[in-house]
Amino acid sequence: MSGLRGMLAPMPTPLTPLTVVTGTEELLVDRVVRALVKSIVESEDVEVQQLEAVALGTGQLTVATSPSLFGGPPVVVIQGVEQLVQSDSDLDAPLAEVLGYLAAPSPDACVILVHGGGNGGKAVLTAAKKAGAVTEATPAPKKAGEIRSHRRQFVKEEFHSVDCSISPQAIEALLDAVGTNLREVAAACSQLASDRGESGRIDEDDILRYYDGRAEVKTFDVADRVIAGRTAEALGLFRHARDSGAPVVLFPAALARTLRQLALVATAPRGTPAAQVAAGAEIPDWKVKQVMESASHWSEDGLVRAIRAVAEADAAVKGGEADADYALERMLITVGRSRGR
């Protein structure tokens, strides 16, 4: 029976001698590389070497990919191949080393080439493709306007992977609190998931409680209140946030973004599908109705006055005026007075 069980045991995953991992998002690229290495390490007793493409010396890859003393296939991860450009004479030796290896890659080693995006390293990518390399691409937003949408989906998937759910409103509050840097977003998701309650669900109140002291949250709260016509509340919250050390430059930025969303929703042609309006304004679908309700209290002239006031305040806090707090309070009052039909 033991012999039969051995015959029925799953076969080891075939070794992939050459893989190219591409992407501009460092976190996503790192995750793919770790997953590839883990799939080999779990099935074999292997030695993993991390090398920098620009620091490669002559013959180094031949040595690194030689059979291991421990019997497993050597695994070599070469970072930064996008830096190997043919126009730089200082890189002639590293480039020749990589291209020489790709001309006759070892079938008994696993080499992972990491390309961080851009136009560099074209010769390496061409040679790798000719050598039969498997390509693992990590999609990332190419336009600034797509980043927020990409981060929303990322947050959703991060929580789903640990059997935790998060509401759309909570996702927006989280991104407002930590920004869109992917590593910071991932760290926030991990921390929140580990601290989740028994329900296993994260809502907006959880985010606001968790990040109560974050300056970014305060600035968007100020913007929301003044847009809604609650100017006195906005001024009070602004003064509290400033006493807590919130940077002055964040307030015009938050208000400018909120007004931009309001203007884009308000000027959308009648009958435009909510999903299309949301995409144009870079807001989630569920928020369209809420922004439309706010927009109904604003005229075109009022929006123009408000946007102008924010632009003037932004210039003031960046050096145009000595008293930045006064300039920001004037901005909030002007925006509040601009509301109304």
C-alpha positions in Angstrom: 0.0 0.0 0.0 2.8 2.4 0.8 4.2 1.9 -2.7 0.7 2.6 -4.2 0.4 5.7 -2.1 3.8 6.8 -3.4 2.7 6.2 -7.0 -0.5 8.3 -6.4 1.3 11.2 -4.6 1.0 14.5 -6.5 3.8 15.2 -9.0 6.0 18.2 -8.1 5.3 21.4 -10.1 7.5 21.5 -13.2 10.3 24.0 -12.8 10.0 27.2 -14.8 13.6 28.1 -15.8 12.9 31.7 -16.7 10.2 34.2 -15.6 9.9 37.9 -16.2 7.8 39.9 -13.6 6.8 43.3 -14.8 4.9 46.2 -13.1 5.3 49.7 -11.8 3.6 49.0 -8.4 6.5 47.7 -6.3 4.2 46.1 -3.7 2.3 44.0 -6.4 5.6 43.0 -8.0 7.1 41.9 -4.7 4.0 39.8 -4.0 4.2 38.0 -7.3 8.0 37.3 -6.8 7.4 36.0 -3.3 4.6 33.7 -4.6 6.9 32.4 -7.3 9.7 31.7 -4.9 7.4 30.2 -2.3 6.0 27.7 -4.9 9.5 26.4 -5.6 10.8 26.5 -2.0 7.8 24.5 -0.7 8.4 21.7 -3.2 12.3 21.7 -3.2 15.2 22.2 -0.9 16.5 25.3 -2.7 18.9 28.2 -2.3 17.4 31.7 -3.2 19.8 34.5 -4.3 18.8 38.1 -4.7 20.9 40.1 -7.2 20.8 43.7 -8.5 21.0 43.8 -12.3 23.2 46.9 -12.4 25.8 45.3 -10.0 26.2 42.0 -11.9 29.8 41.0 -12.7 31.1 38.9 -15.5 30.4 35.2 -14.9 28.2 35.9 -11.8 25.1 34.4 -13.3 26.9 31.2 -14.4 28.0 30.7 -10.8 24.7 31.6 -9.3 22.7 29.2 -11.5 25.2 26.3 -11.0 23.7 23.2 -9.3 23.3 23.7 -5.6 25.3 21.6 -3.0 21.9 20.9 -1.4 20.6 19.2 -4.5 17.7 21.6 -5.2 17.5 23.9 -8.2 19.1 27.3 -7.6 16.6 30.2 -7.6 18.0 33.6 -8.7 15.9 36.8 -8.5 17.4 39.7 -10.5 16.0 43.1 -9.5 15.9 46.2 -11.7 16.5 44.9 -15.2 14.7 48.1 -16.5 18.0 49.9 -15.6 20.0 48.0 -18.1 20.0 50.5 -21.0 22.3 50.1 -24.0 23.1 53.8 -24.2 25.0 53.7 -20.8 28.6 52.5 -21.2 28.8 51.9 -17.4 26.1 49.1 -17.8 27.8 47.3 -20.7 29.2 44.6 -18.4 25.9 43.8 -16.5 23.9 44.0 -19.7 26.3 41.6 -21.5 26.1 39.3 -18.5 22.3 39.1 -18.6 22.1 38.8 -22.3 24.8 36.1 -22.3 22.8 34.1 -19.8 19.5 34.5 -21.7 21.2 33.2 -24.9 21.6 29.8 -23.2 19.6 29.7 -19.9 20.2 26.8 -17.6 17.2 24.3 -17.6 18.1 23.3 -14.0 17.8 26.7 -12.5 15.0 29.2 -11.9 15.8 32.8 -12.8 13.3 35.6 -12.1 13.9 38.9 -13.9 12.1 41.8 -12.3 11.3 44.8 -14.6 9.9 47.8 -12.8 8.3 49.4 -15.9 9.4 52.1 -18.3 11.3 52.0 -21.5 14.6 50.7 -20.1 15.8 47.1 -20.5 14.1 46.5 -23.8 17.0 44.3 -25.0 16.6 42.1 -21.9 12.9 41.7 -22.4 13.4 40.8 -26.1 16.1 38.3 -25.3 14.0 36.8 -22.4 11.0 36.4 -24.7 13.1 34.7 -27.4 14.4 32.3 -24.7 10.8 31.3 -23.8 10.4 33.2 -20.6 7.0 33.2 -18.9 5.7 36.7 -18.2 3.9 37.7 -15.1 2.4 41.2 -15.4 1.1 43.2 -12.5 -1.6 45.6 -13.8 -1.5 49.1 -12.4 -3.3 52.3 -13.3 -1.6 54.4 -15.9 -3.6 57.6 -15.5 -3.8 59.6 -12.3 -7.6 59.6 -12.5 -7.6 55.8 -12.4 -5.6 55.4 -9.2 -8.5 56.0 -6.8 -10.6 53.4 -8.5 -7.7 50.9 -8.5 -7.2 51.4 -4.8 -10.9 50.9 -4.0 -10.8 47.5 -5.7 -7.5 46.7 -4.0 -8.9 47.4 -0.6 -12.0 45.3 -1.3 -9.8 42.3 -2.4 -7.5 42.8 0.6 -10.4 42.4 3.1 -12.0 39.6 1.0 -8.8 37.6 1.2 -9.1 37.4 5.0 -12.9 36.8 5.0 -13.7 40.3 6.1 -16.0 42.7 4.4 -15.9 46.5 4.2 -18.6 48.9 3.1 -18.1 51.3 0.1 -18.3 54.3 2.5 -15.6 52.8 4.7 -13.3 52.3 1.7 -13.6 56.0 0.8 -13.0 57.0 4.4 -10.0 54.8 4.6 -8.5 56.2 1.4 -9.2 59.7 2.6 -7.3 58.8 5.8 -4.2 57.1 4.5 -4.0 58.3 0.9 -3.3 56.2 -2.2 0.3 54.9 -1.5 -0.2 51.2 -2.1 2.0 50.0 0.7 0.3 52.3 3.2 -3.1 51.2 2.0 -2.1 47.5 2.4 -0.7 48.1 5.9 -3.9 49.9 6.9 -6.0 47.0 5.6 -3.9 44.5 7.4 -4.1 46.4 10.7 -7.9 47.0 10.4 -8.5 43.4 9.5 -6.5 42.2 12.5 -8.5 44.5 14.8 -11.9 43.7 13.4 -14.8 43.0 15.7 -16.9 39.8 15.9 -19.0 40.9 13.0 -16.1 40.7 10.6 -17.3 43.8 8.8 -15.7 47.2 8.7 -17.9 50.3 8.3 -17.3 54.0 8.0 -17.6 54.6 11.8 -14.9 52.1 12.4 -12.5 54.0 10.0 -13.4 57.4 11.5 -12.8 56.1 15.1 -9.5 54.4 14.1 -8.1 57.4 12.2 -9.7 60.1 14.4 -6.5 62.0 14.7 -5.4 61.9 11.0 -5.2 65.3 9.5 -6.5 64.1 6.1 -9.8 63.0 7.6 -10.3 66.3 9.4 -9.7 68.3 6.2 -12.3 66.4 4.3 -14.8 66.7 7.2 -14.3 70.5 6.9 -14.8 70.4 3.2 -18.0 68.3 3.5 -19.5 70.7 6.1 -18.9 73.9 4.2 -20.2 72.4 0.9 -23.4 71.4 2.8 -23.8 75.0 4.0 -22.7 74.3 7.6 -20.1 77.0 7.6 -20.0 77.7 11.3 -19.4 74.0 12.0 -16.7 73.9 9.3 -14.9 76.9 10.9 -15.0 75.3 14.3 -13.7 72.0 13.0 -11.0 73.8 11.0 -9.7 75.6 14.1 -9.7 72.3 16.1 -7.8 70.6 13.3 -5.2 73.4 13.1 -4.8 73.3 16.9 -4.1 69.6 16.4 -1.3 70.3 13.9 -3.1 69.7 10.6 -0.9 71.2 7.7 -2.5 74.2 6.1 -1.9 73.0 2.6 -4.3 70.1 3.1 -7.4 72.2 3.5 -7.5 73.9 0.0 -6.6 70.5 -1.6 -9.5 68.7 0.1 -12.0 71.5 -0.7 -10.7 71.7 -4.3 -11.3 68.0 -4.8 -14.8 68.1 -3.3 -15.8 71.1 -5.4 -14.4 69.4 -8.5 -16.5 66.3 -7.9 -19.5 68.5 -7.3 -19.0 70.4 -10.6 -18.5 67.3 -12.6 -21.6 65.7 -11.3 -23.7 68.9 -11.6 -22.7 69.4 -15.3 -23.2 65.8 -16.3 -25.9 65.7 -19.1 -29.3 64.7 -18.0 -29.9 61.0 -18.3 -26.3 60.0 -18.1 -26.0 56.6 -16.3 -24.9 56.9 -12.7 -21.9 54.6 -13.4 -20.7 57.0 -16.1 -21.1 60.0 -13.9 -19.2 58.3 -11.1 -16.3 57.4 -13.5 -16.1 61.0 -14.8 -16.1 62.5 -11.3 -13.8 59.7 -9.8 -16.3 58.8 -7.1 -17.9 55.4 -6.3 -21.4 54.7 -7.8 -23.1 54.9 -4.4 -21.9 58.5 -3.9 -23.5 59.9 -7.1 -26.9 60.4 -5.5 -25.4 62.1 -2.5 -23.3 64.5 -4.6 -26.2 65.3 -6.8 -28.2 66.3 -3.8 -25.4 68.7 -2.8 -25.2 70.0 -6.3 -28.9 70.9 -6.3 -28.0 73.7 -3.8 -25.3 75.2 -6.0 -25.5 77.5 -9.1 -22.8 77.6 -11.8 -21.8 81.1 -10.7 -21.6 79.9 -7.1 -19.3 77.1 -8.0 -17.1 79.5 -10.0 -16.8 81.8 -7.0 -16.0 78.9 -4.7 -13.3 77.4 -6.9 -11.7 80.9 -7.3 -11.7 81.3 -3.5 -10.0 78.0 -3.1 -7.4 78.8 -5.7 -6.6 82.1 -3.9 -6.3 80.4 -0.6 -4.0 77.7 -2.0 -1.7 80.5 -3.3 -1.9 82.2 0.1 -0.9 79.2 2.2 2.0 78.5 -0.2 3.7 81.8 0.5 1.4 84.5 -0.8 0.2 85.7 2.6 1.8 85.8 6.0 -1.4 84.7 7.9 -2.3 81.4 6.4 -5.1 80.6 8.9 -6.8 83.9 8.2 -6.7 83.1 4.4 -8.2 79.7 5.0 -11.0 81.0 7.2 -11.7 83.6 4.5 -11.9 80.8 2.0 -14.4 78.8 4.0 -16.6 81.8 4.6 -16.5 82.7 0.8 -17.3 79.2 -0.2 -20.2 79.0 2.3 -21.7 82.2 1.0 -21.3 81.0 -2.6 -23.7 78.1 -1.9 -27.4 78.6 -2.8 -29.5 79.1 -5.9 
